[in-house]
Amino acid sequence: MKKKLNIVRGWVWPGLIFLLVGVVLATLGTDWPWLLAATGISPLVVYPVGFALAWRFRRSRVAAILLGLFDSRAPAAGKAARRVKRIGYGRADSMALILIAKHTDRLSEKELQDLGVIASGGRVSAVLQAQAGWLYLKHAGRLEHTLAVIFADP
């Protein structure tokens, strides 16, 4: 069986360690381009890896904050979620859109379409995925019909 490449072990951690060593050496007043030359790693590789790590950790913090807002019934939770820059269907992006849908009366066509994508298999838990489905039906104006179909006599 062919072994899969573990991206974290193979690329991210070495890049992070490399950056930490560079920061320590720079703090001590040592010039660290010799480390780049010794390892053969280009700064064009090191800096994007560091940026990707920083972005990933930032999005994880945003997701944690949004998860805390799910218990809130205050309209401020929806306003806070609207301030999150959504760039795709990642966990933080999906959670922000679910919160927006929960606390608003109207969604744009794009937001409604994105909510449907999240409900049909986004990167959130099954509980949030079900909530996204119900919110989609509500905002699409199909909730009454769906409930009638579900509870219809056989």
C-alpha positions in Angstrom: 0.0 0.0 0.0 1.3 3.4 -1.0 1.9 5.7 2.0 0.0 9.0 1.8 1.9 12.3 2.3 1.1 13.9 5.6 1.1 17.7 4.7 1.4 18.8 8.3 4.3 16.5 9.1 5.9 16.9 5.7 5.7 20.6 5.1 4.0 22.7 7.7 5.9 21.8 10.9 9.4 22.0 9.2 8.4 25.4 7.8 7.2 26.5 11.3 10.3 25.3 13.0 12.4 27.0 10.3 10.7 30.3 10.9 11.0 30.0 14.7 14.7 29.3 14.3 15.0 32.3 12.1 13.2 34.5 14.6 15.4 33.3 17.4 18.6 33.9 15.4 17.3 37.4 14.3 16.5 38.2 17.9 20.1 37.2 18.9 21.4 39.5 16.2 22.5 36.7 13.9 22.0 37.0 10.2 20.0 33.9 9.1 20.3 33.8 5.3 23.2 31.3 5.9 20.5 28.9 7.2 18.6 29.3 4.0 21.7 28.6 2.0 22.7 25.7 4.2 19.3 24.0 3.9 18.6 24.9 0.3 15.2 26.3 1.2 14.2 29.5 -0.6 12.6 32.4 1.3 9.9 32.2 -1.4 8.9 28.9 0.2 9.3 29.8 3.8 7.2 33.0 3.9 4.1 31.5 2.2 4.2 28.6 4.6 4.3 31.0 7.6 1.5 33.0 6.1 -0.7 29.9 5.5 -0.1 28.8 9.1 -1.1 32.3 10.4 -4.2 32.3 8.3 -5.2 28.8 9.4 -4.8 29.7 13.1 -6.8 32.9 12.6 -9.7 31.1 10.9 -9.7 28.6 13.8 -10.1 31.4 16.3 -12.9 32.9 14.3 -14.7 29.6 14.2 -14.3 29.2 18.0 -15.8 32.7 18.6 -18.7 32.0 16.2 -19.4 28.7 17.9 -19.8 30.7 21.2 -22.3 33.0 19.4 -24.7 30.1 18.5 -26.3 30.1 21.9 -27.0 33.8 21.7 -30.5 35.0 20.8 -29.4 38.6 20.5 -29.4 40.3 17.1 -25.8 41.4 17.8 -24.7 37.8 17.1 -25.9 38.1 13.5 -24.3 41.5 13.1 -21.0 40.1 14.5 -21.2 37.2 12.0 -21.8 39.5 9.1 -18.5 41.2 9.9 -16.6 38.0 9.1 -15.1 38.0 5.7 -16.4 34.9 4.0 -14.2 33.5 1.3 -15.6 30.0 0.7 -17.2 27.1 2.4 -14.7 26.5 5.3 -15.9 26.0 8.8 -15.7 29.6 9.9 -17.4 30.8 6.7 -20.2 28.3 7.0 -20.8 29.1 10.7 -20.9 32.8 10.0 -23.5 32.3 7.2 -25.7 30.1 9.5 -25.6 32.7 12.2 -26.5 35.4 9.7 -29.4 33.3 8.4 -30.5 32.7 12.0 -30.6 36.4 12.9 -31.9 38.0 9.8 -35.2 38.0 7.9 -33.8 38.2 4.3 -30.8 36.7 2.6 -29.4 37.6 -0.8 -29.6 35.0 -3.6 -25.9 34.2 -3.2 -26.2 33.8 0.6 -29.3 31.5 0.0 -27.4 29.4 -2.5 -24.4 29.2 -0.2 -26.6 28.1 2.7 -28.0 25.4 0.5 -24.5 24.1 -0.2 -23.7 24.1 3.5 -26.9 22.2 4.2 -26.1 19.6 1.6 -22.7 18.8 2.9 -20.6 21.6 4.2 -17.7 21.5 6.6 -19.7 21.8 9.8 -21.1 19.2 12.2 -24.3 17.3 11.4 -26.2 19.4 13.9 -25.2 22.7 12.2 -25.8 21.1 8.8 -29.4 20.3 9.9 -29.8 23.8 11.2 -28.6 25.2 7.9 -31.1 23.0 6.1 -34.0 24.3 8.1 -32.8 27.9 7.7 -32.5 27.3 4.0 -36.1 26.1 3.8 -37.3 29.1 5.9 -35.5 31.7 3.8 -36.5 30.0 0.5 -40.2 30.1 1.6 -40.5 26.3 1.5 -40.8 25.5 5.2 -44.6 25.2 5.4 -44.7 22.9 2.4 -41.9 20.8 3.7 -43.6 20.4 7.1 -46.8 19.5 5.5 -45.1 16.8 3.4 -43.2 15.4 6.5 -46.3 15.3 8.7 -48.8 14.2 6.0 -50.8 11.0 6.6 -49.5 8.1 4.6 
